[in-house]
Amino acid sequence: MKIGIVGLGLIGSSIARAVVSREEISGVVAIDSNRSSIEAAKSEKVIDEGGVDLSLLRDSDLVILALPVKTALKVAPKVVKYLKDGSILTDTGSTKVSIVKLIQPLWPRYVGSHPIAGKERSGYVSGESSILDGTTCVITPTSSTDRSCIEVVRRFWGLCGANTVLMSPASHDAVMAVISHIPHLLSFGYMHIIERAGIPRTLIGKGLKDFTRIAASDPDVWKDIFFDNKDNIIPLINEYIKELERLRSYINVGKVDAVKELLRQYSGVRRSLDED
């Protein structure tokens, strides 16, 4: 199976690194507007062929759009013009409703995907062949998605080291708002307080670094996610503000037992996340 990857950033280059030497893969071709990334990938044998011309995808059996959400929405209509009959198209977008709605009518052999992996650093040089090992990739078919295409995409993510689960696009976006999008938004937002406080770096410990690590993530990627999934994110922001207001009220009037009980509940929920 020949693979085409559009976008050689963190995820795209990690995918290429993970599969280029697999015997099931006959070749890896990549498209990226950054020519230095393409040249580096070829010299490091991360890809077999690459460039800026989408026509390079014409012989690919499976094409992955490894692009930020907004970029994927713009590029997808151009990509499908170069796909051969029978080629399967998937993507790595962190939101799914808008992407599936756009691409599925354009290419019937499209299967939405979201590998839940990454780190705060972006770009080709940040890619790692093991970044998907042991992770989960959510596949988001609809009632009209070709079942055989789903199986091909599942096997491909397995080659990358990921386990797969199936969810509807809407369910995916609702869940990801809770477990990924809001945590990133809160971490980003807290940087405003850190900047204003002017705290010496020597006082910053592991707790703050753990909480704010993801605030170093790519702003272009995350602004697209926040706007694309705003229907799920805005209600969660409101809910979080409401919970903070409850805590503020209890602390302000000295309700020590009430605060302690809330913290006990929060702590219990967090510990339960580590249970099998």
Buried (B, 14 or more C-beta within 10 A) or exposed (E): BBBBBBBBBBBBBBBBBBBBEBEEBEBBBBBBEBEEBBEBBBEEEBBBBBBEEBEBBBBBBBBBBBBBBBBBBEBBEEBBEBBEEEBBBBBBBBBBBBBBEBBBEBBEBBBBBBBBBBBBEBEBEBBBBEBBEEBBBBBBBEEEBBEEBBEBBBEBBBBBBBEBEEBBBBBBBBBBBEEBBBEBBBBBEBEEEEEEEEEEEEEEEEEEEEEBEBBBBBEEBBBBBBEBBBEBBEEBBEEEEEEEEEBEEBEEEEBEEBBEEBEEEEEEEEEEEEEE
